[in-house]
Amino acid sequence: MMNAWKWMPVLVLASALAACGDDDATPMTDAGPADAGADLGHPDLGHDAGPPDAGALDTNNSFADAVTLTLGAATGAMDTIGAIDDKDYFKFEATADQWITLSTTANPDDVSGMVDTVITLYDASMVQVAENDDALPRASTDSEIIYHVITAGTYYVEVQDFSDWVNMSPEAHPADVYEVNVGELNIAATGITQDPELGNDAASAAPLEFFTSGAGLLVGMFENVADVDVYTVTTTETQIFQATFMPAGDTGYGSTTPAGAAWVTNMAGTEILARLSDLSVLNELSPSLAAGSYLLWINRPAGTVGANDFYVTKVLRGTENPAELEEATNGVLATPEFIPLTAPAGTTDIRSGFVLAQLPAGDTDYYSIDVLAGEQVSGACGAETSGSGLRGLSLALLDSTGASLATATETTADSGAVIRATTVTAPGTYIFRLTAASQDATVTGSWARCGFRAIVPAAP
């Protein structure tokens, strides 16, 4: 499950902020690129048009009764979790070396109380090879798997409700029809990049492709233990570049070995701007990149070669947070940089503001916000957890005199320095202080993304 404090893009941000008055909601650190998965629907994935499959509607409760799915059909099979403990089964034929996309559409608006699908993929021997609860980056409870097929044959899909999957009190959702689709990834489509295995160095880098939305999909194979894949990323203005790595294993997207580390460098490969050293701990590399060209490097962890070593990465070039403007003066409490808070469309009790801070060695930044009567204050900042070289990022909420009201320090476990909703004594000016303990000796990026929020708590 992806950590909730990562810098969620605009599609997820809008959903989170719509939950008006949620005292426990954490402010997002990112003002808003589009979701890395937002433009990865069937048209962009290149599913072939075809006749719709017949609906199953609870006649397929075992592998033996699995309903046949047509690979690339324009409309998938329709079904429901019609009874408690209901599990629905489907099957399809795949050929070796295909990239398969498997997904459900049931609750795209993430409405509470509706069916929450989990999909599990099995091979011809009915051995589990992949599984997914919510597609990543998470936008709803709908499920997704992108899988590299190595053995041709029949594959099975099991669909169940989350409540059953986690051994809670199982729920039935007979009124919530879901659709399950399977297709072949169209590698030739603009916006999808497959590693061409040209080499392991800067000279052999392949250009990353993006959809018009700024999102894209990257897939690749690891040929051997020493394999390193290299891609070129180009920006035309200062942007956030986000690479989100899908989970591996039979409880993830199915790769027998996950990607190991990912880092971004200059085109010569001599300066590391951002790095995540263990993608099994943190899976989203998101440096801030000025206009220019850069290299994305992905390697395989040490160990023996697996039977199906691949990776699936959702990439994005999006709008960066507003840049820090008053570096010359915001280093002291008396002259903080003001961050305006605005209410997202359709809301009245949440106001948010964002900033991209730069914290060179020894720097301290102060940011002020205005707090209205009845509002609580929260803040979230992240650096190391998105690949920045800053270490020990610390966030403090202060009153106008400098008295501390709350503090938080970034850890890889918490994925950010997060101050949850804090009650203040009176309306007025409040200040966030941002510092870092040190800078990684090998990573030059010193950015920190922050989001600040004032909310009216929900009535008890």
C-alpha positions as CSV (number, residue, x, y, z in Angstrom):
1,M,0.0,0.0,0.0
2,M,1.5,3.4,-0.9
3,N,2.1,5.6,2.0
4,A,-0.5,8.3,2.4
5,W,2.0,11.1,2.9
6,K,3.6,11.1,-0.5
7,W,3.1,14.1,-2.8
8,M,-0.2,13.1,-4.2
9,P,-1.0,14.6,-7.6
10,V,-4.0,16.7,-8.5
11,L,-6.6,14.0,-9.1
12,V,-5.9,12.4,-5.7
13,L,-5.5,15.8,-4.1
14,A,-8.9,16.9,-5.2
15,S,-10.5,13.8,-3.7
16,A,-8.7,14.2,-0.4
17,L,-9.5,17.9,0.0
18,A,-13.2,17.2,-0.8
19,A,-13.5,15.4,2.5
20,C,-14.4,18.6,4.3
21,G,-13.7,18.9,8.0
22,D,-11.7,15.7,8.3
23,D,-9.6,16.5,11.3
24,D,-7.2,13.6,10.6
25,A,-6.6,14.4,7.0
26,T,-3.0,15.3,6.2
27,P,-2.3,18.3,3.9
28,M,-0.7,17.2,0.7
29,T,2.8,18.5,-0.1
30,D,2.1,18.9,-3.8
31,A,0.1,21.6,-5.5
32,G,-0.6,19.6,-8.4
33,P,0.6,17.6,-11.4
34,A,-2.0,15.3,-13.0
35,D,-2.2,11.8,-11.6
36,A,0.5,9.6,-13.0
37,G,-2.2,7.0,-13.8
38,A,-4.9,9.4,-14.9
39,D,-4.3,9.0,-18.7
40,L,-3.6,5.3,-18.6
41,G,-7.1,4.2,-19.5
42,H,-8.0,1.8,-22.2
43,P,-7.8,4.1,-25.2
44,D,-4.2,5.1,-24.3
45,L,-3.2,1.6,-23.6
46,G,-4.2,0.6,-27.1
47,H,-6.8,-2.0,-26.4
48,D,-8.2,-3.2,-29.6
49,A,-11.9,-2.7,-30.3
50,G,-14.0,-5.7,-30.1
51,P,-17.4,-7.1,-29.1
52,P,-18.4,-6.9,-25.4
53,D,-18.1,-10.0,-23.3
54,A,-21.3,-11.5,-21.8
55,G,-21.9,-10.6,-18.2
56,A,-21.2,-13.2,-15.6
57,L,-23.5,-12.1,-12.8
58,D,-22.5,-14.8,-10.2
59,T,-22.5,-17.9,-12.4
60,N,-18.7,-18.1,-12.2
61,N,-17.8,-19.0,-8.6
62,S,-14.9,-21.3,-9.3
63,F,-12.0,-21.8,-11.7
64,A,-14.0,-24.5,-13.5
65,D,-16.8,-22.0,-14.2
66,A,-14.6,-19.1,-15.2
67,V,-16.1,-16.7,-17.8
68,T,-14.0,-16.2,-20.9
69,L,-12.7,-12.7,-21.4
70,T,-11.8,-11.4,-24.8
71,L,-8.3,-9.8,-24.9
72,G,-8.7,-6.2,-25.9
73,A,-12.5,-6.2,-26.0
74,A,-14.0,-2.7,-26.0
75,T,-16.3,-3.7,-23.1
76,G,-15.3,-6.2,-20.4
77,A,-17.4,-8.7,-18.5
78,M,-20.0,-7.3,-16.0
79,D,-20.5,-8.9,-12.6
80,T,-21.4,-8.2,-9.0
81,I,-20.3,-9.4,-5.6
82,G,-23.8,-10.7,-5.2
83,A,-23.5,-12.5,-1.9
84,I,-21.2,-12.6,1.2
85,D,-18.0,-14.5,0.4
86,D,-18.7,-14.3,-3.3
87,K,-15.7,-14.6,-5.5
88,D,-15.9,-14.3,-9.3
89,Y,-13.6,-16.1,-11.8
90,F,-12.6,-15.2,-15.4
91,K,-10.1,-16.5,-17.8
92,F,-8.3,-15.4,-20.9
93,E,-5.6,-16.7,-23.3
94,A,-2.2,-15.0,-23.5
95,T,0.9,-15.5,-25.6
96,A,4.6,-15.3,-24.5
97,D,6.2,-11.9,-24.2
98,Q,2.9,-10.0,-24.1
99,W,2.4,-7.1,-21.7
100,I,-1.1,-7.6,-20.3
101,T,-3.3,-4.9,-18.6
102,L,-6.0,-6.1,-16.3
103,S,-8.4,-3.8,-14.5
104,T,-11.7,-3.3,-12.9
105,T,-14.1,-0.4,-13.1
106,A,-16.5,-0.3,-10.2
107,N,-16.1,2.9,-8.1
108,P,-14.0,5.4,-10.1
109,D,-15.3,8.3,-7.9
110,D,-14.2,6.5,-4.7
111,V,-17.6,6.6,-3.1
112,S,-17.7,5.3,0.4
113,G,-19.7,2.1,0.9
114,M,-19.5,0.9,-2.7
115,V,-17.9,-2.4,-3.8
116,D,-14.1,-2.3,-3.3
117,T,-12.6,-4.8,-5.8
118,V,-9.4,-6.9,-5.4
119,I,-8.1,-8.8,-8.4
120,T,-5.8,-11.8,-8.3
121,L,-4.1,-13.3,-11.4
122,Y,-3.3,-17.0,-11.7
123,D,-1.4,-18.9,-14.3
124,A,-2.6,-22.1,-16.1
125,S,-1.8,-24.2,-13.0
126,M,-4.0,-21.9,-10.9
127,V,-0.9,-20.6,-9.0
128,Q,-1.1,-17.0,-8.0
129,V,1.3,-14.7,-9.9
130,A,0.0,-11.2,-9.2
131,E,-2.6,-9.3,-7.1
132,N,-3.8,-5.7,-6.6
133,D,-6.3,-3.9,-4.4
134,D,-6.1,-0.3,-5.6
135,A,-4.3,0.9,-8.7
136,L,-1.3,3.1,-8.0
137,P,-1.0,6.0,-7.6
138,R,-4.3,5.6,-5.8
139,A,-7.3,7.5,-7.2
140,S,-10.1,5.1,-6.2
141,T,-10.8,1.5,-5.0
142,D,-10.6,0.1,-8.5
143,S,-7.9,-2.4,-9.2
144,E,-5.2,-2.8,-11.9
145,I,-2.4,-5.2,-12.8
146,I,0.2,-4.7,-15.7
147,Y,1.9,-8.0,-16.2
148,H,4.6,-9.4,-18.4
149,V,3.6,-12.9,-19.7
150,I,6.5,-15.4,-20.1
151,T,4.5,-18.6,-20.6
152,A,1.7,-18.8,-23.2
153,G,-1.6,-20.3,-22.1
154,T,-4.7,-19.8,-20.0
155,Y,-4.7,-17.2,-17.2
156,Y,-7.3,-16.9,-14.5
157,V,-8.6,-13.8,-12.8
158,E,-10.3,-13.8,-9.4
159,V,-12.4,-10.7,-8.3
160,Q,-13.5,-10.3,-4.7
161,D,-14.4,-7.5,-2.3
162,F,-11.7,-6.0,-0.1
163,S,-13.7,-6.9,3.1
164,D,-13.4,-10.6,2.1
165,W,-9.7,-10.3,1.0
166,V,-8.6,-8.9,4.4
167,N,-10.7,-11.3,6.4
168,M,-13.0,-8.6,7.8
169,S,-16.7,-9.2,7.9
170,P,-17.4,-10.0,4.3
171,E,-19.7,-7.6,2.5
172,A,-22.1,-8.3,-0.4
173,H,-22.7,-5.6,-3.0
174,P,-25.4,-7.0,-5.3
175,A,-26.4,-3.5,-6.6
176,D,-22.8,-2.5,-7.5
177,V,-22.0,-3.8,-10.9
178,Y,-18.3,-3.9,-11.8
179,E,-16.6,-4.4,-15.1
180,V,-13.4,-6.4,-15.6
181,N,-11.2,-5.8,-18.6
182,V,-8.1,-7.4,-20.0
183,G,-6.0,-6.1,-22.9
184,E,-2.6,-6.1,-24.5
185,L,-0.4,-3.1,-23.8
186,N,0.2,-1.2,-27.1
187,I,3.9,-0.7,-26.8
188,A,3.9,1.4,-30.1
189,A,1.5,3.9,-28.7
190,T,2.9,7.4,-28.0
191,G,3.2,7.8,-24.2
192,I,4.4,4.2,-23.6
193,T,8.1,3.4,-23.4
194,Q,9.6,-0.1,-23.4
195,D,13.3,-0.5,-22.5
196,P,15.1,-1.3,-25.8
197,E,18.1,-2.8,-24.0
198,L,20.6,-0.7,-25.9
199,G,23.2,-0.7,-23.1
200,N,23.8,0.3,-19.5
201,D,25.3,3.8,-19.9
202,A,24.4,7.4,-20.7
203,A,25.2,7.0,-24.3
204,S,22.5,4.3,-24.8
205,A,19.7,6.2,-23.0
206,A,16.3,5.8,-24.5
207,P,13.9,8.8,-24.6
208,L,10.9,8.6,-22.2
209,E,7.5,9.2,-23.9
210,F,4.5,11.0,-22.4
211,F,0.9,11.4,-23.2
212,T,-0.4,14.9,-23.8
213,S,-1.6,14.9,-20.2
214,G,2.0,14.7,-19.1
215,A,1.6,11.1,-17.8
216,G,3.3,8.1,-19.3
217,L,4.0,4.4,-18.8
218,L,7.5,2.8,-18.7
219,V,8.0,-1.0,-18.8
220,G,11.2,-3.0,-18.9
221,M,13.0,-6.2,-18.3
222,F,16.2,-7.0,-16.4
223,E,18.4,-9.1,-18.6
224,N,20.9,-10.0,-15.9
225,V,22.0,-9.2,-12.4
226,A,24.2,-6.3,-13.6
227,D,21.5,-4.7,-15.9
228,V,21.0,-0.9,-15.6
229,D,18.4,0.8,-17.7
230,V,18.8,4.4,-18.7
231,Y,16.2,6.9,-20.1
232,T,16.3,10.5,-21.1
233,V,13.8,13.0,-19.5
234,T,13.3,16.4,-21.0
235,T,11.5,19.4,-19.5
236,T,10.7,22.7,-21.0
237,E,10.2,24.5,-17.7
238,T,10.7,23.8,-14.1
239,Q,8.6,20.7,-13.4
240,I,8.1,17.9,-11.0
241,F,9.2,14.6,-12.7
242,Q,7.6,11.7,-10.9
243,A,8.4,8.0,-11.4
244,T,6.2,5.6,-9.4
245,F,7.4,2.0,-9.3
246,M,4.7,-0.7,-9.1
247,P,5.1,-3.4,-6.4
248,A,6.6,-6.7,-7.4
249,G,5.9,-10.3,-6.5
250,D,2.8,-12.4,-6.5
251,T,1.1,-9.8,-4.2
252,G,2.1,-7.0,-6.6
253,Y,2.2,-6.7,-10.3
254,G,4.0,-10.1,-10.7
255,S,7.7,-9.4,-11.3
256,T,9.9,-12.1,-9.7
257,T,12.4,-9.4,-8.7
258,P,11.6,-5.7,-8.0
259,A,13.6,-2.8,-9.3
260,G,16.5,-2.0,-6.9
261,A,17.3,1.7,-7.0
262,A,16.4,4.7,-9.2
263,W,18.2,8.0,-9.6
264,V,18.2,11.1,-11.8
265,T,21.4,12.7,-13.1
266,N,22.6,15.4,-15.5
267,M,23.1,14.2,-19.1
268,A,26.8,13.4,-18.5
269,G,25.8,11.1,-15.6
270,T,28.3,12.8,-13.3
271,E,25.9,14.6,-10.9
272,I,23.1,12.8,-9.0
273,L,20.2,15.2,-8.5
274,A,17.8,12.7,-6.8
275,R,18.0,9.1,-5.7
276,L,16.0,6.3,-4.0
277,S,18.3,3.6,-3.0
278,D,15.7,0.9,-2.1
279,L,12.5,0.9,-4.1
280,S,11.0,-1.7,-1.9
281,V,10.9,0.9,0.9
282,L,10.1,4.1,-1.1
283,N,8.6,3.7,-4.5
284,E,8.1,7.3,-5.8
285,L,11.1,9.3,-7.1
286,S,10.0,12.9,-7.8
287,P,12.7,15.4,-8.2
288,S,12.2,19.1,-9.2
289,L,13.8,19.6,-12.6
290,A,14.6,22.9,-14.3
291,A,14.2,23.2,-18.0
292,G,16.6,20.8,-19.7
293,S,17.5,17.1,-20.3
294,Y,18.3,14.6,-17.7
295,L,18.9,10.8,-17.3
296,L,16.7,8.4,-15.3
297,W,18.7,5.3,-14.2
298,I,17.0,2.1,-12.9
299,N,19.0,-0.9,-11.7
300,R,18.2,-4.4,-10.4
301,P,19.0,-5.4,-6.8
302,A,21.7,-8.0,-6.2
303,G,20.7,-11.6,-6.2
304,T,19.9,-14.4,-8.6
305,V,18.0,-13.8,-11.8
306,G,14.3,-14.6,-11.5
307,A,12.0,-16.3,-14.0
308,N,10.2,-13.1,-14.9
309,D,12.2,-10.0,-13.9
310,F,10.4,-6.9,-15.1
311,Y,9.3,-3.5,-13.8
312,V,6.3,-1.2,-14.4
313,T,6.7,2.5,-13.8
314,K,4.2,5.3,-14.1
315,V,5.9,8.5,-15.1
316,L,4.8,12.1,-15.1
317,R,5.9,15.6,-16.0
318,G,3.7,18.0,-14.1
319,T,3.3,21.4,-12.5
320,E,5.7,22.0,-9.7
321,N,4.8,23.8,-6.4
322,P,5.3,27.6,-6.4
323,A,9.0,28.3,-5.8
324,E,10.3,29.9,-2.7
325,L,10.6,33.6,-3.5
326,E,12.2,35.2,-0.4
327,E,15.3,33.2,0.3
328,A,17.2,36.3,1.1
329,T,14.9,37.3,3.9
330,N,12.9,34.2,5.1
331,G,15.7,32.8,7.2
332,V,14.5,34.5,10.4
333,L,11.3,34.5,12.4
334,A,10.7,38.2,12.0
335,T,10.4,38.1,8.2
336,P,8.7,34.8,7.1
337,E,7.6,34.3,3.5
338,F,3.8,34.5,3.3
339,I,2.0,31.5,1.8
340,P,-1.6,32.3,0.7
341,L,-4.2,29.7,1.5
342,T,-7.0,29.1,-1.0
343,A,-10.1,26.9,-0.9
344,P,-10.3,24.2,-3.6
345,A,-13.4,24.5,-5.8
346,G,-16.5,23.4,-4.2
347,T,-15.2,23.6,-0.6
348,T,-15.6,26.2,2.1
349,D,-13.9,24.8,5.2
350,I,-10.4,23.8,3.8
351,R,-7.8,26.2,2.7
352,S,-4.4,25.0,1.3
353,G,-1.1,26.6,0.2
354,F,2.1,25.1,-1.2
355,V,5.8,25.9,-1.7
356,L,8.9,24.3,-3.2
357,A,11.6,25.2,-0.7
358,Q,15.4,25.0,-1.3
359,L,17.5,24.3,1.8
360,P,21.2,24.5,1.1
361,A,23.4,23.4,3.9
362,G,22.7,25.2,7.2
363,D,19.6,27.0,5.8
364,T,16.4,27.6,7.8
365,D,13.2,28.8,6.1
366,Y,10.2,30.4,7.8
367,Y,6.7,30.6,6.1
368,S,3.6,32.3,7.5
369,I,-0.1,31.6,7.0
370,D,-3.2,33.4,8.1
371,V,-5.6,31.3,10.3
372,L,-9.2,32.3,10.6
373,A,-11.5,31.8,13.7
374,G,-12.4,28.1,14.3
375,E,-9.7,26.7,12.0
376,Q,-7.1,24.1,12.9
377,V,-3.7,24.0,11.2
378,S,-1.7,21.2,9.7
379,G,1.4,20.8,7.5
380,A,3.4,18.3,5.6
381,C,6.8,18.5,4.0
382,G,8.9,15.9,2.2
383,A,12.4,15.6,0.8
384,E,14.4,12.4,1.3
385,T,11.3,10.3,0.7
386,S,11.0,11.7,-2.9
387,G,14.8,11.5,-3.6
388,S,16.1,14.8,-2.4
389,G,19.5,14.8,-0.8
390,L,18.2,16.5,2.4
391,R,18.4,14.4,5.5
392,G,16.5,14.8,8.8
393,L,14.0,17.3,7.4
394,S,12.2,19.0,10.3
395,L,8.9,21.0,10.4
396,A,7.7,23.1,13.3
397,L,4.5,25.0,13.8
398,L,5.0,28.2,15.7
399,D,2.9,31.1,16.9
400,S,3.8,34.6,16.0
401,T,6.2,34.9,19.0
402,G,8.1,31.8,18.0
403,A,6.6,29.5,20.6
404,S,6.4,25.9,19.4
405,L,3.0,24.3,19.0
406,A,4.0,21.1,17.2
407,T,7.0,19.5,15.5
408,A,7.6,16.6,13.1
409,T,10.7,15.1,11.4
410,E,10.8,13.2,8.2
411,T,11.6,9.5,8.3
412,T,11.5,6.9,5.5
413,A,8.8,5.0,7.5
414,D,6.5,8.1,7.8
415,S,7.3,9.4,4.3
416,G,7.4,13.0,5.3
417,A,7.5,15.5,8.2
418,V,3.8,15.6,9.0
419,I,2.0,17.9,11.6
420,R,-1.5,16.7,11.9
421,A,-4.5,19.0,12.6
422,T,-3.5,21.2,15.5
423,T,-5.8,23.5,17.4
424,V,-4.6,27.1,17.8
425,T,-5.7,29.4,20.6
426,A,-6.8,32.3,18.4
427,P,-7.0,33.4,14.7
428,G,-4.0,35.3,13.3
429,T,-0.6,34.6,11.9
430,Y,1.1,31.3,12.4
431,I,4.5,30.2,11.2
432,F,6.1,27.0,9.9
433,R,9.9,26.6,10.3
434,L,11.7,24.3,8.0
435,T,15.2,22.9,8.5
436,A,17.3,19.9,7.6
437,A,20.0,18.2,9.6
438,S,22.3,17.5,6.7
439,Q,22.8,16.9,3.0
440,D,23.6,13.5,1.5
441,A,27.2,13.5,0.2
442,T,26.3,12.0,-3.2
443,V,22.9,13.6,-3.9
444,T,22.9,17.4,-4.8
445,G,19.2,18.0,-4.8
446,S,18.2,20.1,-1.8
447,W,14.5,20.7,-2.4
448,A,11.6,20.1,0.0
449,R,7.9,20.2,-1.0
450,C,5.5,21.5,1.5
451,G,1.7,21.8,1.8
452,F,0.0,23.8,4.6
453,R,-3.6,23.7,5.4
454,A,-6.2,25.4,7.6
455,I,-9.4,23.5,8.2
456,V,-12.7,23.8,10.1
457,P,-13.0,20.5,12.0
458,A,-16.1,18.4,11.5
459,A,-18.8,18.6,14.1
460,P,-18.7,15.8,16.7
